[in-house]
């Protein structure tokens, strides 16, 4: 390999390493099941694509494809978790609304 090819290959490996770490973090933040009381999620790290990578080296294509598939799986689970949270929030809001009085509770007799 030429020095330029080595640098390109190393840059792509580093980019894929970073993406894999971000996918692992997102996956770990998801609840394992219905009864899981996972810790509240932290603000997700954002990935900034590196510039000047050039074309993906052929020998990293399988790794990149596997990573893309894993990302799609985690995104699907994130969307399902979001939908479940919205459904629970809707139920909580319904209960809260049923406890609101239909008329004022206090009368200001002095003012």
TORPA-4810 file (N, C-alpha, C, O; in nm, 3 decimals):
<nodes>
NODE_1_0.085_-0.119_0.000_0.000_0.000_0.000_0.088_0.124_0.000_0.195_0.126_0.061_X
NODE_2_0.041_0.225_-0.068_0.114_0.351_-0.069_0.083_0.426_0.060_-0.016_0.397_0.128_X
NODE_3_0.168_0.524_0.096_0.140_0.603_0.218_0.003_0.670_0.214_-0.065_0.680_0.316_X
NODE_4_-0.038_0.716_0.096_-0.170_0.780_0.083_-0.281_0.679_0.109_-0.378_0.709_0.178_X
NODE_5_-0.267_0.559_0.053_-0.365_0.453_0.074_-0.370_0.413_0.221_-0.478_0.390_0.275_X
NODE_6_-0.253_0.405_0.286_-0.248_0.373_0.429_-0.322_0.479_0.511_-0.396_0.445_0.604_X
NODE_7_-0.303_0.606_0.477_-0.371_0.715_0.550_-0.523_0.707_0.528_-0.600_0.724_0.622_X
NODE_8_-0.564_0.682_0.405_-0.707_0.670_0.375_-0.768_0.554_0.452_-0.875_0.566_0.511_X
NODE_9_-0.699_0.442_0.450_-0.748_0.322_0.519_-0.758_0.349_0.669_-0.857_0.314_0.732_X
NODE_10_-0.655_0.412_0.726_-0.655_0.443_0.870_-0.767_0.542_0.904_-0.832_0.529_1.008_X
NODE_11_-0.790_0.640_0.817_-0.897_0.738_0.842_-1.033_0.670_0.839_-1.119_0.700_0.922_X
NODE_12_-1.054_0.581_0.744_-1.181_0.508_0.737_-1.198_0.418_0.858_-1.308_0.410_0.914_X
NODE_13_-1.093_0.349_0.900_-1.104_0.264_1.019_-1.140_0.348_1.141_-1.225_0.307_1.221_X
NODE_14_-1.077_0.465_1.156_-1.108_0.553_1.270_-1.253_0.601_1.265_-1.321_0.605_1.367_X
NODE_15_-1.301_0.636_1.145_-1.439_0.681_1.131_-1.537_0.569_1.167_-1.636_0.592_1.237_X
NODE_16_-1.508_0.449_1.120_-1.595_0.335_1.152_-1.589_0.301_1.300_-1.690_0.265_1.360_X
NODE_17_-1.470_0.311_1.360_-1.456_0.287_1.505_-1.545_0.384_1.583_-1.616_0.344_1.675_X
NODE_18_-1.541_0.512_1.544_-1.620_0.613_1.614_-1.770_0.587_1.596_-1.847_0.596_1.692_X
NODE_19_-1.811_0.554_1.476_-1.952_0.523_1.452_-1.997_0.401_1.531_-2.106_0.400_1.587_X
NODE_20_-1.914_0.298_1.535_-1.949_0.178_1.612_-1.964_0.210_1.759_-2.054_0.157_1.825_X
NODE_21_-1.878_0.297_1.812_-1.889_0.336_1.953_-2.020_0.412_1.978_-2.085_0.389_2.080_X
NODE_22_-2.058_0.500_1.887_-2.183_0.575_1.903_-2.305_0.484_1.896_-2.401_0.502_1.971_X
NODE_23_-2.301_0.388_1.805_-2.413_0.292_1.795_-2.421_0.209_1.922_-2.531_0.182_1.971_X
NODE_24_-2.306_0.167_1.976_-2.306_0.089_2.100_-2.363_0.171_2.215_-2.437_0.118_2.298_X
NODE_25_-2.329_0.300_2.223_-2.383_0.387_2.328_-2.535_0.399_2.315_-2.608_0.388_2.414_X
NODE_26_-2.581_0.422_2.195_-2.726_0.435_2.173_-2.797_0.306_2.208_-2.903_0.307_2.271_X
NODE_27_-2.738_0.194_2.168_-2.798_0.063_2.198_-2.803_0.038_2.348_-2.902_-0.012_2.400_X
NODE_28_-2.696_0.074_2.417_-2.690_0.053_2.562_-2.788_0.143_2.637_-2.828_0.111_2.749_X
NODE_29_-2.827_0.255_2.577_-2.919_0.347_2.645_-3.064_0.301_2.637_-3.150_0.354_2.708_X
NODE_30_-3.091_0.203_2.551_-3.228_0.156_2.535_-3.265_0.056_2.644_-3.181_-0.024_2.686_X
NODE_31_-3.389_0.059_2.690_-3.432_-0.039_2.790_-3.429_-0.180_2.730_-3.457_-0.200_2.612_X
NODE_32_-3.395_-0.276_2.815_-3.386_-0.415_2.769_-3.524_-0.479_2.758_-3.542_-0.572_2.680_X
NODE_33_-3.620_-0.430_2.833_-3.754_-0.488_2.830_-3.855_-0.391_2.887_-3.820_-0.279_2.926_X
NODE_34_-3.980_-0.434_2.893_-4.087_-0.349_2.942_-4.064_-0.302_3.085_-4.091_-0.186_3.118_X
NODE_35_-4.014_-0.390_3.171_-4.000_-0.356_3.313_-3.866_-0.289_3.343_-3.841_-0.252_3.457_X
NODE_36_-3.783_-0.272_3.244_-3.651_-0.214_3.265_-3.665_-0.067_3.303_-3.733_0.009_3.235_X
NODE_37_-3.602_-0.030_3.412_-3.602_0.110_3.455_-3.462_0.163_3.433_-3.388_0.189_3.528_X
NODE_38_-3.427_0.180_3.310_-3.294_0.228_3.274_-3.275_0.369_3.325_-3.372_0.443_3.344_X
NODE_39_-3.151_0.404_3.347_-3.123_0.540_3.390_-3.163_0.635_3.278_-3.159_0.599_3.160_X
NODE_40_-3.200_0.756_3.315_-3.241_0.851_3.211_-3.128_0.870_3.110_-3.011_0.876_3.148_X
NODE_41_-3.162_0.880_2.983_-3.058_0.894_2.882_-2.988_1.027_2.892_-3.046_1.128_2.933_X
NODE_42_-2.862_1.027_2.855_-2.787_1.151_2.848_-2.800_1.205_2.707_-2.846_1.136_2.617_X
NODE_43_-2.761_1.327_2.690_-2.764_1.387_2.556_-2.673_1.306_2.465_-2.555_1.287_2.495_X
NODE_44_-2.727_1.259_2.353_-2.644_1.177_2.265_-2.531_1.258_2.203_-2.545_1.376_2.171_X
NODE_45_-2.419_1.190_2.186_-2.308_1.254_2.115_-2.342_1.258_1.967_-2.403_1.165_1.913_X
NODE_46_-2.305_1.363_1.905_-2.330_1.378_1.761_-2.203_1.340_1.685_-2.091_1.366_1.730_X
NODE_47_-2.224_1.279_1.571_-2.111_1.240_1.487_-2.098_1.339_1.374_-2.194_1.370_1.305_X
NODE_48_-1.978_1.387_1.357_-1.948_1.476_1.246_-1.864_1.398_1.147_-1.753_1.355_1.179_X
NODE_49_-1.915_1.380_1.027_-1.838_1.303_0.929_-1.705_1.371_0.899_-1.701_1.492_0.877_X
NODE_50_-1.599_1.294_0.898_-1.470_1.354_0.863_-1.470_1.394_0.715_-1.538_1.334_0.632_X
NODE_51_-1.392_1.494_0.685_-1.383_1.539_0.546_-1.262_1.474_0.480_-1.164_1.439_0.546_X
NODE_52_-1.271_1.460_0.351_-1.158_1.412_0.274_-1.124_1.266_0.292_-1.008_1.227_0.274_X
NODE_53_-1.222_1.184_0.326_-1.194_1.041_0.344_-1.163_0.971_0.213_-1.083_0.878_0.208_X
NODE_54_-1.225_1.017_0.109_-1.209_0.946_-0.017_-1.301_0.826_-0.019_-1.382_0.807_0.072_X
NODE_55_-1.289_0.744_-0.124_-1.377_0.628_-0.135_-1.348_0.524_-0.027_-1.234_0.510_0.019_X
NODE_56_-1.451_0.452_0.012_-1.437_0.346_0.112_-1.348_0.234_0.056_-1.374_0.183_-0.053_X
NODE_57_-1.243_0.197_0.130_-1.161_0.084_0.084_-1.245_-0.044_0.076_-1.327_-0.071_0.164_X
NODE_58_-1.224_-0.120_-0.028_-1.303_-0.240_-0.053_-1.302_-0.337_0.065_-1.404_-0.399_0.095_X
NODE_59_-1.188_-0.351_0.133_-1.180_-0.447_0.243_-1.255_-0.401_0.368_-1.269_-0.478_0.463_X
NODE_60_-1.305_-0.276_0.370_-1.386_-0.228_0.482_-1.535_-0.225_0.448_-1.617_-0.186_0.531_X
NODE_61_-1.570_-0.264_0.326_-1.709_-0.257_0.282_-1.801_-0.346_0.366_-1.911_-0.304_0.401_X
NODE_62_-1.757_-0.466_0.398_-1.840_-0.557_0.479_-1.862_-0.499_0.618_-1.973_-0.505_0.672_X
NODE_63_-1.757_-0.443_0.677_-1.769_-0.382_0.809_-1.865_-0.264_0.804_-1.949_-0.249_0.893_X
NODE_64_-1.855_-0.181_0.702_-1.943_-0.065_0.689_-2.088_-0.109_0.670_-2.179_-0.049_0.727_X
NODE_65_-2.110_-0.212_0.591_-2.246_-0.264_0.570_-2.305_-0.319_0.700_-2.422_-0.296_0.730_X
NODE_66_-2.225_-0.392_0.775_-2.272_-0.447_0.903_-2.306_-0.335_1.000_-2.406_-0.342_1.072_X
NODE_67_-2.223_-0.232_1.001_-2.249_-0.118_1.088_-2.379_-0.046_1.048_-2.458_-0.008_1.134_X
NODE_68_-2.400_-0.029_0.919_-2.523_0.036_0.872_-2.646_-0.046_0.913_-2.748_0.011_0.951_X
NODE_69_-2.636_-0.176_0.904_-2.747_-0.263_0.944_-2.773_-0.251_1.094_-2.888_-0.245_1.138_X
NODE_70_-2.666_-0.247_1.172_-2.682_-0.232_1.319_-2.744_-0.097_1.351_-2.829_-0.087_1.439_X
NODE_71_-2.701_0.008_1.280_-2.761_0.141_1.300_-2.911_0.137_1.273_-2.989_0.191_1.351_X
NODE_72_-2.951_0.074_1.164_-3.094_0.065_1.132_-3.170_-0.008_1.243_-3.281_0.032_1.277_X
NODE_73_-3.112_-0.112_1.299_-3.176_-0.184_1.408_-3.193_-0.098_1.532_-3.299_-0.099_1.595_X
NODE_74_-3.088_-0.025_1.567_-3.094_0.062_1.686_-3.193_0.176_1.662_-3.268_0.212_1.753_X
NODE_75_-3.193_0.232_1.542_-3.290_0.338_1.510_-3.433_0.286_1.525_-3.519_0.356_1.579_X
NODE_76_-3.458_0.166_1.478_-3.591_0.107_1.493_-3.630_0.091_1.639_-3.743_0.120_1.678_X
NODE_77_-3.535_0.044_1.720_-3.563_0.028_1.864_-3.582_0.164_1.932_-3.666_0.177_2.021_X
NODE_78_-3.505_0.266_1.890_-3.522_0.400_1.945_-3.660_0.455_1.910_-3.726_0.516_1.995_X
NODE_79_-3.703_0.435_1.787_-3.835_0.482_1.747_-3.945_0.411_1.824_-4.045_0.474_1.861_X
NODE_80_-3.929_0.282_1.848_-4.029_0.207_1.926_-4.031_0.256_2.071_-4.138_0.269_2.130_X
NODE_81_-3.914_0.283_2.127_-3.907_0.333_2.265_-3.971_0.472_2.274_-4.041_0.502_2.370_X
NODE_82_-3.946_0.555_2.174_-4.007_0.689_2.171_-4.158_0.679_2.164_-4.229_0.751_2.234_X
NODE_83_-4.208_0.590_2.079_-4.353_0.573_2.067_-4.413_0.526_2.199_-4.521_0.571_2.238_X
NODE_84_-4.344_0.436_2.269_-4.394_0.387_2.398_-4.396_0.500_2.502_-4.490_0.510_2.580_X
NODE_85_-4.294_0.583_2.501_-4.290_0.696_2.595_-4.404_0.792_2.566_-4.470_0.840_2.658_X
NODE_86_-4.427_0.821_2.439_-4.537_0.911_2.403_-4.672_0.853_2.444_-4.761_0.926_2.489_X
NODE_87_-4.687_0.722_2.430_-4.812_0.658_2.471_-4.829_0.667_2.623_-4.939_0.697_2.671_X
NODE_88_-4.723_0.642_2.697_-4.730_0.653_2.844_-4.757_0.797_2.886_-4.835_0.821_2.978_X
NODE_89_-4.693_0.891_2.819_-4.715_1.031_2.851_-4.861_1.071_2.827_-4.920_1.144_2.906_X
NODE_90_-4.916_1.022_2.719_-5.057_1.049_2.692_-5.148_0.995_2.800_-5.245_1.059_2.839_X
NODE_91_-5.116_0.875_2.850_-5.196_0.816_2.958_-5.182_0.898_3.086_-5.280_0.919_3.156_X
NODE_92_-5.061_0.943_3.116_-5.039_1.024_3.237_-5.115_1.155_3.226_-5.176_1.200_3.323_X
NODE_93_-5.110_1.217_3.110_-5.182_1.344_3.092_-5.332_1.326_3.106_-5.401_1.414_3.157_X
NODE_94_-5.384_1.212_3.062_-5.526_1.185_3.076_-5.564_1.174_3.224_-5.666_1.228_3.267_X
NODE_95_-5.482_1.105_3.301_-5.508_1.091_3.444_-5.496_1.227_3.512_-5.581_1.262_3.594_X
NODE_96_-5.392_1.304_3.479_-5.376_1.436_3.540_-5.494_1.525_3.508_-5.542_1.598_3.595_X
NODE_97_-5.543_1.521_3.384_-5.656_1.605_3.344_-5.783_1.567_3.419_-5.867_1.653_3.444_X
NODE_98_-5.798_1.441_3.454_-5.920_1.399_3.524_-5.922_1.447_3.669_-6.026_1.444_3.733_X
NODE_99_-5.807_1.490_3.720_-5.801_1.539_3.858_-5.812_1.690_3.867_-5.815_1.746_3.977_X
NODE_100_-5.817_1.757_3.754_-5.830_1.901_3.756_-5.975_1.938_3.786_-6.067_1.884_3.726_X
NODE_101_-5.993_2.029_3.879_-6.132_2.070_3.911_-6.193_2.147_3.795_-6.124_2.216_3.720_X
NODE_102_-6.323_2.134_3.783_-6.393_2.203_3.674_-6.428_2.346_3.713_-6.470_2.424_3.628_X
NODE_103_-6.411_2.381_3.837_-6.437_2.518_3.882_-6.330_2.558_3.983_-6.257_2.472_4.032_X
NODE_104_-6.319_2.685_4.012_-6.215_2.730_4.105_-6.230_2.663_4.242_-6.341_2.639_4.290_X
NODE_105_-6.118_2.635_4.302_-6.118_2.571_4.433_-6.116_2.675_4.545_-6.173_2.652_4.652_X
NODE_106_-6.051_2.788_4.520_-6.038_2.891_4.623_-6.118_3.014_4.583_-6.131_3.046_4.465_X
NODE_107_-6.169_3.080_4.684_-6.243_3.206_4.664_-6.167_3.316_4.735_-6.142_3.307_4.855_X
NODE_108_-6.129_3.420_4.663_-6.059_3.534_4.723_-6.163_3.627_4.782_-6.222_3.708_4.711_X
NODE_109_-6.185_3.615_4.912_-6.287_3.693_4.979_-6.235_3.829_5.024_-6.313_3.916_5.061_X
NODE_110_-6.104_3.849_5.021_-6.048_3.974_5.072_-6.014_4.073_4.961_-5.994_4.191_4.990_X
NODE_111_-6.006_4.030_4.840_-5.952_4.120_4.740_-6.039_4.157_4.634_-5.999_4.233_4.545_X
</nodes>
